[in-house]
Amino acid sequence: MRLATGAEVRITGPTSECAVVCVNGGQAREIEGTWSASVEWLVGQLAPRLPDLGFAEVRYRVKSWKHLESCVEDARAAVYEVGAPRVALLGFSMGGAVSIAIANEPQVEEVLGLAPWIPDQLDVSTLRRKRLTVVHGALDRWLPGIPGVSASHSRKGFDRARERGAEGRYVLIPGALHGLALRSPWGKLLPLPKAGRWAQVVEEELQRFSSPTATGAAEPAGLRTAP
């Protein structure tokens, strides 16, 4: 489905009650948007387990942090196109910053950041009185030629959001890298180490979110290490 901005969104499952809008990472080079292998793999795992919850994957116009504002516009357009009265944002890597930037939209109740990039200059007051869950691989880090975000970086952003009124939890996964899956040259999704544990943690959060009794920021913020 084409969005008003020119980006694309593809939807799995019903979105009449609550939806998860999923946004991808990025890179320095300015290239056309792609579907996220990590998000696609995760949606493929979780959609059958959560049949009452809709997933909307966003494909940016330009997949680069040099065009962060246009990525934010694409994600915001997807929230309104989906039209669900209750929305959770799921952002992988740069998608964490994109999600936080639009977290103050009235239908957004929470943000799930998967190895999220949360730059120091990003306004995290958008998360006040909302829920932020960060899941990060303990082995994630930037290396020359290999994208990554250190867990200490996302922990710093999480703490900053908590200081500004967010609630939620921070989950560190031992042995996990940056992301959940890669796409092979022939298109097959290849799960990375601990991908199943990532999916389990996200499923826990989305089950809580989709519950009729969910109240957004209902749990004290804290640090948890997931085996």
Order of alpha helices (4+ residues) and beta strands (2+ residues): beta-beta-alpha-beta-alpha-beta-alpha-beta-beta-alpha-beta-beta-beta-alpha-beta
